[in-house]
Amino acid sequence: MSSEEKTDIELDLLLEAIYRIYHYDFRRYARSSLRRSVDRAQSALGSPTITHLLNRIAHERGVFAEVLPYLTIQVSDLFRDPSYFRTLREKVVPHLATYPFPRIWVAGCGTGEEAYSIAIILHEEGLLNRSLIYATDIDRVSIQIAEAGAYEIGRFERFSESYFKSGGRASLSDYYIAEPSRAVFIPMLCKHIVFSDHSLATDAVFGEMQFVSCRNVLIYFDRELQDRAISLFRDSLCPRGFLGLGMRETLTFSAHANSLEALAYDEAIYRMK
């Protein structure tokens, strides 16, 4: 048996233990991405082998909480990929405006930047007061950060550039209160966002939505889990509802590709047929 095969067995045992003990299911995540994530976790926690890390997770209180951020997607920015948000503003929001109470699901929201980006667009298009954004993630620590709505002040110069490129109509500073080391989004945005934990690997649909945005999450899943997630999005969307994915993600090879049509292919925005 090769060392790579032994590593795969160790990784299987680790993921199975995490699922059985903590009920987080990473077993259908993309293998190459998982290996890199576990390698980083081993380095950070000083575990020479996956088996050593498994034993610590199983027997030492608090170790899994330290490992979890390495297994989940933490990269996020306000108005990341501005062309996506410009297209959302120009081609999706006018349709959302035809609904009395638009409902939006931001799946895999991480630390919340995308949810606040969408809230700002809805506000500027006059829809926020009758809209509700459900922002979900598997990592409860990320959800707590998102709920606080506070980010390092040094990030806001880049945020502002992306905001204007996405078609922003005001100044981003209108939406936050600046403090010495951080900026906090104003309550007007926060009260229209509900943050909650939800797993695309194990949980079910929880409501009917007009728009679902799940960006740069599917690339971390294997094909089976990608299809499960897309099935959840399809089942949660109302007739002619919209789905937004990451710029490197596509429905082309999905078992559910025939259910949706491209509204803006380059920005990976689709609409239910």
C-alpha positions in Angstrom: 0.0 0.0 0.0 1.4 3.4 -1.0 1.8 6.3 1.4 -0.9 8.2 -0.6 -3.4 5.3 -0.1 -2.6 5.3 3.7 -3.1 9.0 3.8 -6.5 8.6 2.1 -7.5 6.0 4.7 -6.4 8.3 7.6 -8.4 11.2 6.0 -11.5 8.9 5.6 -11.3 8.0 9.3 -10.8 11.7 10.3 -13.9 12.8 8.3 -16.0 9.9 9.6 -15.0 10.8 13.2 -15.9 14.4 12.7 -19.3 13.4 11.3 -20.1 11.0 14.1 -18.9 13.1 17.0 -19.7 16.6 15.9 -22.3 16.1 13.1 -20.3 18.1 10.5 -20.2 16.3 7.2 -17.1 16.9 5.1 -17.0 13.5 3.5 -18.1 14.7 0.1 -15.9 17.7 -0.1 -13.3 17.8 -2.9 -10.4 15.6 -1.9 -7.5 17.8 -3.0 -8.9 20.8 -1.2 -9.5 18.8 2.0 -5.9 17.5 2.0 -4.6 21.1 1.9 -7.0 22.1 4.6 -6.0 19.3 6.9 -2.3 19.9 6.2 -2.8 23.5 7.4 -4.7 22.3 10.5 -1.9 19.8 11.3 0.8 22.5 11.0 -1.2 25.0 13.1 -1.9 22.4 15.9 1.4 20.7 15.8 0.0 17.3 14.8 2.6 15.2 12.8 0.0 12.9 11.3 -3.7 12.9 10.5 -4.2 10.1 13.0 -2.6 12.2 15.7 -5.0 15.1 14.8 -7.9 12.6 14.8 -7.0 11.5 18.4 -6.8 15.1 19.6 -10.2 16.0 18.0 -11.8 12.9 19.6 -10.4 13.3 23.1 -9.4 16.9 23.7 -12.1 19.5 24.4 -11.9 22.5 22.1 -9.6 21.1 19.4 -12.3 20.6 16.8 -13.3 24.2 17.2 -9.7 25.1 16.3 -9.8 22.8 13.3 -13.2 23.8 11.9 -12.1 27.1 10.3 -9.5 25.3 8.3 -12.1 23.0 6.8 -14.6 25.7 5.9 -14.4 28.5 3.3 -13.3 31.7 5.0 -12.3 34.0 2.0 -14.8 36.8 1.5 -14.9 40.5 0.5 -17.5 43.1 0.2 -18.7 43.3 -3.5 -16.2 40.6 -4.4 -16.2 40.3 -8.3 -17.9 43.6 -8.9 -19.4 42.6 -12.2 -21.4 40.0 -10.5 -23.0 42.6 -8.2 -23.5 45.0 -11.1 -25.4 42.3 -13.0 -27.4 41.5 -9.9 -28.3 45.2 -9.6 -29.2 45.6 -13.3 -30.7 42.3 -14.3 -32.0 40.5 -11.2 -33.2 43.3 -8.8 -35.7 44.7 -11.3 -37.4 41.3 -11.2 -37.2 41.0 -7.4 -39.0 44.4 -7.3 -42.1 42.7 -8.8 -42.5 40.5 -5.6 -44.2 42.0 -2.6 -41.7 40.5 -0.1 -38.5 39.3 -1.8 -36.6 36.6 0.0 -32.9 36.0 -0.6 -30.7 33.1 0.5 -27.0 33.6 0.8 -25.7 30.1 1.2 -22.2 29.6 2.5 -22.1 33.2 3.7 -18.8 32.9 5.6 -18.2 36.0 7.7 -21.1 37.9 6.0 -19.6 40.3 3.5 -21.8 39.1 0.6 -25.0 39.4 2.6 -24.2 43.0 3.5 -23.3 43.7 -0.2 -26.7 42.5 -1.3 -28.4 44.5 1.5 -26.7 47.7 0.3 -27.8 47.0 -3.3 -31.4 46.3 -2.2 -31.4 49.5 -0.2 -30.2 51.6 -3.1 -32.8 50.1 -5.3 -35.6 50.8 -2.8 -36.3 47.1 -1.9 -34.6 46.5 1.4 -37.5 47.6 3.6 -39.6 44.8 2.2 -36.9 42.2 1.8 -35.4 39.6 4.0 -31.9 38.0 3.5 -31.2 34.6 5.0 -27.5 34.1 5.3 -26.3 30.7 6.3 -23.0 28.9 6.9 -21.7 25.7 8.5 -19.3 27.5 10.8 -20.9 29.1 13.8 -17.9 31.2 14.6 -18.1 32.8 11.1 -21.9 33.4 11.8 -21.0 35.2 15.0 -18.6 37.5 13.1 -21.2 38.1 10.5 -23.9 39.0 13.0 -21.6 41.6 14.6 -21.2 43.3 11.2 -17.8 44.6 12.1 -14.7 44.3 9.9 -11.1 45.7 10.0 -11.1 49.3 9.0 -8.1 48.7 6.7 -10.2 46.5 4.4 -12.6 49.3 3.5 -10.5 51.1 0.9 -10.6 47.9 -1.2 -14.3 47.5 -0.3 -15.1 51.0 -1.5 -13.3 50.4 -4.9 -15.3 47.3 -5.5 -18.5 49.0 -4.4 -18.1 51.7 -7.0 -17.2 49.2 -9.7 -20.4 47.3 -8.9 -22.5 50.4 -9.6 -22.7 51.9 -6.1 -24.7 55.1 -6.0 -23.5 56.7 -2.8 -20.5 56.5 -0.5 -19.8 53.2 1.2 -19.1 55.2 4.4 -22.8 56.0 4.5 -23.4 52.4 5.6 -20.9 52.0 8.5 -19.7 53.7 11.6 -15.9 54.0 11.7 -14.1 53.2 14.8 -10.3 53.3 15.4 -9.6 49.7 14.3 -12.9 48.6 12.7 -16.0 49.6 10.9 -19.5 48.5 12.0 -22.4 48.3 9.6 -25.4 50.4 10.6 -28.5 48.7 12.1 -30.6 49.7 9.0 -28.8 46.9 7.1 -28.4 44.4 9.9 -32.1 44.2 10.7 -32.9 42.8 7.3 -30.4 39.9 7.5 -31.0 36.7 9.5 -27.8 34.7 10.1 -28.1 31.0 10.9 -26.1 27.8 10.7 -27.0 25.4 7.8 -25.1 22.6 6.1 -25.5 22.0 2.4 -24.2 18.5 3.0 -26.9 17.4 5.5 -29.7 20.0 5.9 -32.9 20.5 3.9 -34.6 23.5 2.2 -36.2 25.9 4.7 -38.2 28.3 2.6 -39.2 29.6 -0.8 -36.8 32.2 -2.2 -36.7 34.5 -5.2 -32.9 34.6 -5.3 -30.2 32.2 -4.0 -26.6 33.3 -4.1 -23.9 30.6 -3.3 -20.5 31.8 -4.5 -17.2 30.0 -4.4 -18.6 27.2 -2.3 -19.3 24.4 -4.9 -15.7 24.4 -6.0 -14.9 22.7 -2.6 -17.4 19.9 -3.1 -17.2 16.7 -5.1 -19.7 16.2 -7.9 -22.2 14.3 -5.7 -22.3 17.0 -3.1 -22.4 19.7 -5.8 -25.6 18.1 -7.2 -27.1 17.8 -3.7 -26.5 21.5 -3.1 -27.9 22.6 -6.5 -30.9 20.4 -5.9 -31.5 22.3 -2.6 -31.2 25.6 -4.5 -33.6 24.5 -7.2 -36.2 23.2 -4.7 -36.0 26.5 -2.7 -36.5 28.8 -5.7 -39.9 30.0 -6.7 -40.9 29.7 -10.4 -38.5 31.8 -12.5 -36.3 32.5 -9.4 -32.6 33.3 -9.7 -29.4 31.5 -8.8 -26.0 33.1 -8.5 -22.8 31.1 -8.4 -19.1 31.9 -8.3 -17.2 33.0 -11.4 -15.4 29.7 -11.6 -18.5 27.6 -11.1 -21.0 26.4 -13.7 -24.1 24.2 -14.0 -22.8 22.7 -17.2 -22.0 19.3 -15.7 -24.8 19.2 -13.1 -27.6 16.7 -13.1 -29.9 19.6 -12.6 -28.6 21.8 -15.5 -31.9 21.4 -17.5 -33.8 23.1 -14.7 -32.1 26.5 -15.1 -31.0 28.7 -17.9 -28.2 31.2 -18.0 -29.2 34.8 -17.5 -25.6 36.1 -17.4 -23.2 33.3 -18.2 -20.0 35.2 -17.5 -21.2 36.2 -14.1 -22.7 32.7 -13.4 -26.3 33.9 -12.8 -29.1 31.6 -13.8 -32.9 31.6 -13.8 -35.3 28.7 -13.3 -36.9 27.6 -16.5 
